[in-house]
Amino acid sequence: MLNSLKLFTIFWFAALSACSNKPLITAGTFAPPAELTPEAVIQVYGARTRGAKSALAVHTWISTKKTSDPYYTSYEVNGWRLKYGNTALVTRTGQPDRDWWGNQPELLLDIRGNKLDPIIDKIADAVERYPYKNTYQAWPGPNSNTFVAYIGKQVPELNLDLPSTAIGKDYREIDEVLGLTPSGTGVQASLWGLLGLSLGYEEGIELNFLGLNFELDIFDLAIELPGVGRIGPAAETVPADTAIKATAKDESTEQKAEQASPPGL
């Protein structure tokens, strides 16, 4: 039965691969230079996978930079690392927004500020607790998207909403069929990521069939389809200038409030 489902999915990979277009060059354009950025940064990226799978699926990873750190730390999971080592988990420093086997990255989440270090610590702790470090299966999971979704569940402050093309994000084993969505803003029922339903503020209404996701994002007036991804208004990220201005404004407001407050309050 599982082999038949795999053949069905591979058919869709092949059918849509001819329709995929080469994206613009985006590598190196999203992450601010670490050595010139004193504030903390949390970013999640996605890029199309290799081969025929690229028609439907993306590979995702998460990158962080603590306040005043002159470098980024990126976390991801991949099968070849497990094949030639004893773990699928990869921790690396350097450019976070690089391409994935020639496929250009897309910025899925961008949070910046001077009070993010505790959240970054929570992310690092969640990486260490990831339960599938020694297991990898491209379909239906656990894979790279299962990993990033797990981080989102463990750190709900991220409000992480992965795209429909992140196949494997809904992977759940039989003993944990019910739980929170990756954003932490809703509930999810999923059987090995092959059949499931999610209801959440960030996810909207999402149906998973054979790892393929169909999503109706009610609050953003958008839909997401297998292989195609999002149709409608783009999910919001925080541009560097806006984030820096917002942070400065917040700090200025806090300082004024502290100066105006009576002693002891």
Disulfide bonds with the S-S distance in Angstrom:
none
